[in-house]
């Protein structure tokens, strides 16, 4: 079972922005001497950004999973299709004038 995923461009930008801001927040939490309240505030803002992004994507159908269009099965075999595409009249293999053949004679 295959699905096509269609993602709007603004969803990709939102995710990239969220990752960048998350990296900055993580560096600030680990690298600075912040209080516990400041750590919780930074984590709350980051979680709020991801939750808001999920709600907005759901509301505006930013990401859609679709089944690909089904193709009909070929009605003919590969050999029949090859002959259908490469059909030539018998006169294509005979030189005009002296009746010389392009292909070798069959025995």
WOMO-V900459 format. One record per pair of residues at least 6 apart in sequence whose C-alpha atoms are under 7 Angstrom apart, sorted by the first residue. I is the first residue (numbers start at 1). J is the second residue. D is the distance in Angstrom with one decimal. If there is no record, write none. Layout:
BEGIN
I|J|D, I|J|D
END
This chain:
BEGIN
2|67|6.6, 3|65|6.1, 3|66|5.4, 3|67|4.7, 3|68|6.1, 4|65|5.7, 4|66|5.1, 4|67|6.0, 4|68|6.1, 5|63|6.9, 5|64|5.7, 5|65|4.7, 5|66|6.4, 6|63|5.6, 6|64|5.1, 6|65|6.5, 7|62|5.8, 7|63|4.6, 7|64|6.7, 8|62|5.3, 8|63|6.6, 11|57|7.0, 11|62|6.3, 22|46|6.7, 25|42|6.7, 29|39|6.3, 57|63|6.5, 93|101|6.0, 93|102|5.5, 93|103|6.8, 94|100|5.9, 94|101|4.7, 94|102|6.3, 95|101|6.0
END
